[in-house]
């Protein structure tokens, strides 16, 4: 085990998979000499050359579609979109082409396609560089949506995604790139579709993912001082969703809080809550709660910006409400 | 050109023509439903370009894609079965007319989105480059797709990466019902190639033999790793946009003029010029008629997809 950064874990996953399989190649804006805006592809062009580490023009729809075509035709592309906000330029290629090809051809072909991107609030990046848009992909059948919160999960899930024969939307978080965590040096994979209990607890189930995992763990540490024992479940993968992990935790605690940075309206939280209320209603001992981003465009001003997404204090207060009701 | 080659091209073109006519008949009696976009009038393009390929070269097709599939050698019975929505169709009834694909014959699929296949064609070219094989890709699309951003972006990507892709504009002069000259000031659409630093060719899209000949240089260029070419084939649909569009917006005199340049008839006259007898042509036609009859029978008698199988296949994502 060694302690490495989230971005270094991603870099290692890409490097190891490219070494292992000559069919893996990567493409995106400024991923070559520059090594990517967040240094995830640092030094890869030096190792693998410009044929496999491909800088693209700013033509998101088409270079993502190109990656889709390359996947269909037998290679394993990993394509990077700088900000998930820019993914709004690629929706036809992702949702109509990549997501549907396996199904519409009656299962004739695999589509080993990975789209790496990053989202979330940063520090004054305003309305078009700060969004959390996972619900858009979550809504489309045929896409696996992966959102790791730790360096360990980032590496293990990126490897699993590259080895998957079906499309993966892999959404990183800009505030996680510099976070550190233990990552084994030996080979490992984290399976797609498995949640992880980041903190066991018996009183309240808190389901979350991505950057909010860390914020929720901070909240749980606060609540521990009040003898409220929170179980923090990190979904890690949104589709397929590990509902079994949620059901078995709710069965134990009888209480559910869902936390995410994305806006509440039409968000993942509503779907999780609906599943629990309809399929595990009698396990519940209190009303469920969603703690999510406000239904707003993210403002530039940082003191306004921080109001948009759940704070540790809000999470603490929300869990308290559910615990005491 | 060798007689046998012209004969093969004629047979393919005639098969496409008869397949479309048969499909329309089957549509009218309710055996086929949904959207169906006939390729009648445009046969020379699929035949002239795809006949010039090797079997393991890729094609990327369009919503008007039956002709490309047949020219690629797809079994017409399984084609018809797909149009009928049957289990024996190439896509087991999951795709239908707008989504016929056959990976075994390197057809990466028709597409319900105008222009949607253009980046995929570039991507297949990138896969070839990664794998270092000598295959090439033909990406088909229409004059309508030329006004979509992905056309320009993908042309540029193929150009800068030197991809072995030939982009074929089937200029049938209508984007659905919109005349192309009302939405393009440049009349020769291959002129767009200049902006991306690659060769562009505009030609008559109704003469399969001339198209076949014109394909030789772009194919050589693509296989040599020298990059893509943009080809515009000017043609005209023999009917409206789809089976239920009477095409009333298409001027009759223009239609008649184009029908006098019928791509199937042009191939027949090449055949006659090469010394093929009327009887031999008749024999080809009889063979195709038998194929059509067998295709309809096969499609009709094939099982409908199993609901249980479909439900069991729904993935968890």
Interface residues (C-beta under 8 A of the other chain):
Chain A: X23 X25 X51 X52 X54 X56 X57 X59 X61 X62 X63 X64 X65 X66 X67 X68 X69 X70 X71 X72 X73 X74 X75 X77 X92 X93 X96 X97 X101 X103 X104 X105 X106 X107 X108 X109 X141 X142 X143 X144 X145 X166 X193 X239 X240 X241
Chain B: X58 X60 X89 X90 X91 X92 X93 X94 X95 X99 X101 X102 X103 X104 X108 X109 X111 X112 X113 X116 X118 X119 X120 X121 X122 X123 X124 X125 X126 X127 X128 X129 X130 X131 X149 X150 X153 X154 X156 X157 X160 X161 X313 X314 X315 X316 X317
